[in-house]
Amino acid sequence: MSTQMPTQMRALTAGTDNTVLWQHRDLPKVQPNEVRIKVAYSGMNRADLMQLAGHYPPPPGASDVLGLEVSGVVHAVGAEVSAHQVGDKVCALLAGGGYAEYVSVPANQVLGIPKGMELAHAAGICEVFATAWFNIYDIAATQPGERILMHAAASGVGQAVLQLAKVFGNPVFATAGADEKLKLAQQLGAEQVWNRHHGSFVDAVKAWGGADVILDPVAGSYIGWNQEVLNQDGRLVVIGLMGGRVAELDAGR
């Protein structure tokens, strides 16, 4: 059996009309601060689907290969990398390139697999937990005890927010579009829930005590409703446009 180092790999890029293209690419080089991973699994995120539809181009300098997170085994390490070794099982957050057999990524975006977690599950933790942490505890600077309103709470990001909030002592009101999704949110720690098919969540959230922080991937009509339930000095962070990109704001509030 040959042990020769591969020089090419297969990768998936966006074609036309929501199709993907299999391509052969050169194996990615490893910069001094990078780790090259032999990919086992790639996570799928809404950004991948938007890129596939032609609405979300990769950032300048990033790979045109789809995929923003992976799990796998370290294949090579750069000269400046000491935290990871060849053979380590890892997961990583990427600017792109995850839908390929190999990907190179800065070492500070690579994490060891949590003990007891399988590679298949680890491919889905980086993007959602990084997004949840960055927006809730960095951008919104949420403090212990502050109340969070999480829309689309059964999404990957929503589930990550619920778990982080439980650890850091933040009550959560969760909205979603199905009772089974709300049941999952409650299992993950949501204090109160609301099915969006029942109409506006405003009265229910006000009765709960209002929200100090709102994480909203919906936008559209939700923006005005969010304003109505924000407490004094509340923060609204919009991370998606599932409900539309046009909204009406009450400047008086």
Buried (B, 14 or more C-beta within 10 A) or exposed (E): EEEEEEEEBEBBBBEEEEEBEEBEBEBBEBBEBBBBBBBBBBBBBBBBEBBBEEEBEBEEEEBBBBBBBBBBBBBBBBEEBEEBEEEBBBBBBBBBBBBBBBBBBBBEBBBBBEEEBEBEBBBBBBBBBBBBBEBBBEBBEBEEEBBBBBBBBBBBBBBBBBBBBBEBEBBBBBBBEEEEBBBBBBEBBBBBBBBBEEEBBBEBBEEBBBBBBBBBBBBBBBBBBBBBBBBEEBBBBBBBBBBEEEBEEEEEE
